[in-house]
Amino acid sequence: MAQTFGQRVKQLRLTFAYSQRELAKLIGTSAGLISFIERDRNRPNYEIVRRLASVFNTTTDFLINGEGTAVDELLDVVKKDMQETNPKQLRDLEGKISKLNAEDKAILSEILSHLSK
């Protein structure tokens, strides 16, 4: 069964080791709203979704639909750089990343965001 919006938010929050209060502070809202979101009792407005995506270094598409992540965006950049230089390595990388579950993609996104700072 596919994860709900709230389940994805909670999974990412736990992956990033934020409390509900810490996440709320980062996006400028209340811990109560985070709790409601995680229990799928409240659908946040677009601005909150955008802020969540920014904090978790992912896309709004991933949060809303479970599709696309920052890893996918990075892969697009790598594709452009590698297309002419080494297509076999690119296919291998795509295959490995496509097999990752959402949690592993979120972890990889966090690592990549720290490396890019």
C-alpha positions, 0 to 999 in steps of 0.5 A, a space after each residue: 500500500 502506498 504511503 500517505 502524505 502524512 506518512 511521507 512527512 513523518 518518515 522524512 522527519 524521523 530520517 532527518 532526526 527532527 522532533 515535531 517541534 524542531 520541524 515546526 520551527 524550521 518551517 514556521 508553524 506549530 508542532 500541533 500542525 505537524 502532528 495533524 499533518 503526520 496523522 493525515 488530519 490536515 492537508 497543509 497549504 502549498 506554502 507549507 508543502 513547499 517549505 517541507 520540501 525545502 527542509 527535506 531537500 526533496 520535491 513537492 511532487 514526492 511529498 504530495 504523490 510519492 513521486 520524484 525526489 532530490 535524488 531524481 533531480 541529481 540524477 538528471 544533472 548527472 545524466 547530462 554530464 555523463 551521457 557522452 562520456 560513459 553511458 554504461 556507468 550512467 545506466 548502472 547508476 540509474 538502475 541502482 538508484 531506481 531500486 532504492 525505496 523512498 526512505 533510502 532516497 531520502 537518506 541519500 538526498 540528505 547526504 548529498 545536500 550536506 556534501 553540496 554545502 
